[in-house]
Structure formats: C-alpha cells, structure tokens
C-alpha cells in the first residue's frame, strides 16, 4: 500500500504523478493518453520516452513502476501495458523482479564507460571504412576528371567547347585555395 509520501515498501512510486503535464521531474514519468495506433506500440513509445526523460539517478532508492497506475494513466487495458513493458525489458530499460515489481534499470558507471568505449570503437571503424570508400571514390573522380580533360582537348577552340566550359564552371566552382594553403 502506498503512503502519502509516495514510498512503497522502500521504493519510490514513479507513477504517483503520471498525469502531470509538465516535464518529468526526478523520479516521475510524464505520460499522456494514447491515440489510434496499436495500443501496445503507443504504450511502448510513451513509456520509453517517459523513462528516457526521467532523472533516474537523482533517487538512491529503486524506481518502481506500478502496472495498475500505468494502466490508469494511459487509459488502456493491462495487456498493451504488459506487452510494452515486456519489450522494454528485452531492450534493457526495465527489469521484472518476481513478487517485487517492475523497476527502471540504472546503468553502473562501469557499464556507461563500456558503452562509451564501444561507441568510440564503432565511430573509429566507420571513419576508417568511410576513408577506404573515399579513396575508391577519389580514384573514380580522378578517372572522370581525366575523361573531361580529354573531352575538353577535343572541343577546345570550338563554340561547343566554350559552352561546355562555361556550364562546368557554373556548376562546379573552382576553389581558391587547396589543402595546406597551396593554390
């Protein structure tokens, strides 16, 4: 049973102020009624957004979600809410503890550092792959440039060549400086 302070068995009742329209404060989820899309998808999107916008680290106590209050706040039956919570659990946003409830998952400092290291590794790999593709693209651009130069030699001094040169200069402006300050 919940007391007026919002604590339930040593946990903070996260849903106590679900109906508030202001931004989520520490330990509170701000939710709104659902629209005509799949109720499960709507409940999932709203719950995920509410969890992401909640300051889950301000409270030391576990942040417990009350399924009945979620159902009441979202205005749907228990099934879409349970399905949404199941998806959120699979994604690691919440965890279910038998006979205790559903809790918002907090990442440890070590887990956050591991995630940042993984992002850095992925970004460096993507930069390396982009560089490899750029070099391949640069080779292709070099071949095209050589082809245009040959075409330009063929039509040099003709009216067609002048029109072609004007069109190319208008479409691709020549840079005034290149790498390392050389012109």
N, C-alpha and C positions, 0 to 999 in steps of 0.2 A: 504494500500500500504506500502511496506517495504522501509525503508530508508537505506542509506549506512551503518549506524551503526549497523544494524541488529535488530532494535527495531520496533515492530509493535503495535501501539495503547497501549503503556505502557507494553507490554510483550516482552520477549526475543524470537527471532526467533531461535528455536532449530535446525531447519533443514538447516539453511544457509550454513553449511559446511558438509553436509551429505556425500559428495563424497570424503572426505579426508580419506586417508588410515592409518593415524596414530591413536593412541589410542584416545578415546573420552576425550576431554578437558571439562572444566566447561561449561555446557550449550550446548554442541554439541553432536550429535549422530553420530557414525561412522557406516555406513552401506555399504554392498556390494551387487552386483546383485544376483538374485536368481538362483537356479538350477532346475532340472526336477521334484522334489517332488510337492505336492499340493501347488499351489501358496499362498493360504491362510495360510497354515502351515509354509511355508518358511518365509512369511512376518511376521507372528506372532513371530516365533523364532528369527528372526533378530531384530525386533522392541523390543521385550522383553529383548534380550541381550544388545541392544544399550541403553535402558533405565537403565538397571541394572549397566552398566559400565559408566554411566554418573554421574558426581558430581552434583546432583540436589539441594544440599544445599548451593552451593557457590554463587548462584544468589538469590537476595531477590525478584525479580520480578517473576511472574508465568512463568513456562516453557511451551510455547505453541507449539503444533505440527501443521504444515501446511500440510493438506492432499494432496494438489497438489504437494508440494515438496517431500513428501514421495513417491507418485506415480512415480514421475520423477526419484528420486534417486534409487528406487528399480526396475524400468523398467517394471512395471506391470500396469494393469488397476486399476480403483478405487475400483472395487468390492472386490478383495482379501485384499486390504489395509483396507477397511471399515470393512470387516469381522474380520481381525486380531485386529483392534482397538476395535471392539465390545467385543472380547474375553478378551483383555487386560483391558477393562473397567469392565467386570464381575469379573476379578481377582483383581481389585483394583489398577492397575498400572496407569491408566489414568481415567479422567472424562471428560464428554462432557457437555459443558455449551451452551445451545441454543443461537444462534446468536452471540456467542463469540468465540467458537472453542473447541479444544481438548487440555487438559492440563495434564501434568505429575503430579501425586499425590505425595505430600510430606507428610510423617507421622509426627505428632506432637511429642514432647518429651514425652508426656503422653502416646500416642499410642505405641511408641517404648518401654517404660517401661512396659506397659501391655503385649506386645508381649514377652519380655524377661521373665516376671513372668510366662506367660503361658508355655514357653519352659521349664523353671525350674520345673514347676509342672509336665509337661509331662515326663521329664527326671527322676524325682524322682519316679513317678509312674512306669515307665518302669524298673527302678532299683529294685523297690520292687517286681514287677512281676517276674523279672529275678531271684531274690533271692528265691522266692517261687518255681520256676521251678528248680532252682539249688538244693534246699533241696530235692525235689522229685527225681531229678537225682542222688543225693548223696545217697539216700536210695537205689535206684536201683543198683548203683555201689557197695554199701555195700553188697547187696544180691549176686551180681556177684562175688565179692571177696570171700565171704563165700563159694560159689559153687566151685570156683577154688581151694580154700584151701582144701575142701573135696576131689576134684579130685586129688589134689596133694598128699593127705594122701593115697589114693587108689593106686597110681602108684609110691609112694616113694620107693626107693631102686631098681627100675627096669630101664632097659635101656630106655624104653619109657618115664619114669618119668624124666630122665636126659635130654633127647632131648627136652621134653616139657619145663623144667625149663630153659634150655639154650635159647630156642626160645622166651619164655616170657621175660627173662632178656634182650635179644637183642632188643625186640620190645618195652618194657616199662622199661626204665632205672629207677632205684631206686634213689630218691632224697637223697642227703647227709644231708640235714637239712630240718626241717619242721617248721611250724608256731611257733613263739615266741622263736626261737633259739634252740628248743629242737631237739635232734637227735633220 
